[in-house]
Amino acid sequence: MNVEKISVSVDKELLKRLEEYMSRTGLGDRSRVVQLALRDFLDERGLGEEDVLGIISIVYEESLAKNALTELQHSLHHLIISTLHVHVNEKVCMEAIAVRGKRKELVELLSLLSKTRGVKKSKLVISTQIEDEDQDSQRV
């Protein structure tokens, strides 16, 4: 593997939390942790053209966001495979949205969902890149 050595400044409290985690889990290599974090960061924010599968997780206040989120998801239905809706409590809901499309399309979808009034938290997790498939035959 071709690697480049870099220096990174980290807040003391953040480093303490990392070292505690590494100690509890037996993960003993800071470089590995940084590499994993960078891959996740770039996966969630990349603007590539490759086809990928992923999950968007959102937590929102139902009274503020439900209608807008439903309309947005319907308008971008070609990216959405399925949605799981969970009632966290009387006011808050969580959704896990299975998505498929170009990486940049999914990042843009996440951005639109995140900007919706009432959304408290949102995250995109890219699960895998789709290799050499006929995309049109897979979409409904």
N, C-alpha and C positions, 0 to 999 in steps of 0.2 A: 504494500500500500504506500502510495506517495503522500507524505504528510508534511505539513508546514507547522512549525512551532510558533505560537503567538503568546502574547502576554495580555491578560485580562484583569481589569480592576473590578473587585466585587465588594459590595457593602459587607461589613463585618457580621451583621446579624444574618444576612442571607448565606454567607459562607458557613456560619455556625449551624444553620438549619441543614445545609447540604452535608456537612460532616456528620451531623447526628443521623441523618437518613442513611448515609453510606455506612456508618457504623452498625446501625440496626439491621440493615439488609445484606451486609457483607459485600456491597458494591465498593470496591477499593480503588477505583481509577477515575480521578476527576476528569481526565481527558475524554474518557468514554461518556461520562455524563454530559459534558459540554457538546460532544459530537451528536448525541441523541437529541439534546435540546435544540441545537441548531437545525437538525433535520426536521424536527417537528415544526419549528418556527417557519422554516422555508416552505414546508408542505402546506401549512395553513395560510400562507400569504403569497405563494408563488403565482405567477401570471403566465404559466406555460400553456401550450396548446395540447399537451398530452391528455388522453382520455383516462379518467380516474373514477373510482368508486369511493364514497365516503359517507359520513354521518354528520349532520349538523344538529347540535344540541342547543335548545333555547329554553330559557326560563323567563316567564313573563307574567305580568298582572293581567288576568283575563279581561277585566272590565275595560282596560285601556287598549289592549293589543289584539284581542281575538279576531275582530272583523278585518282589520288591516292585514294581519298575518294570513288569514284565509284567502283574501283577495290576492295577495302577493303570491302565495303558493299556487293558486289557480292560474295566474297569469304566466307562471314559469313552470307549469306542469311537466314540460318536456325534460326537466332536470330532476324531477322528484319521482322516486320509485314508490315510496310508502312513508306514512307518518304514524308514529305511535304517540298518543296523547295521554298524559298522566295528570291527575288532579293532585297537586302537592298539598293544598288545603283549600279553604273556601274561596280564596282570592287569587292564588298563584297556581299556574299550570307549567308543565314541562313537556316539551316535544322532542322526540328523536326523529329526525327526518333523513331517510336513506336517499342519497343523491348519486347521480351519475352524469358525467359530462366532461367538458374541457376543464382543466384545473382552474383557469382564469374565470370561467363562468361560475364555478362553485364558490370561488373567493368573492366574486361580485354578488352572488346570491346571499352569502353570509353578511356582507356589508349592508345590503338592503334590509335583511331581517334585523340586524343589529341596530339600525337607525329607527326602527319602528318604535313609536311611543309606547312605553310600558314594558319593553324588553329589558330585563335585568342582567341577563348574561347570555352569551352565545359563543359557540365554539365549533369549528370545523375540524374533523379528524379525517384525513385522507387515509383510507385503508389499503388501497392497492392501485397500481397503474394497470390499465387494461392493455394487453398486448395483442396487436394484429388481429382484431376482431372486426366483423362487419357490424358497426354500431347501429345502423338503421334497422337491421333485423332484430336487434335486441330491445328496441324501444317500442312502447305501446302508444 
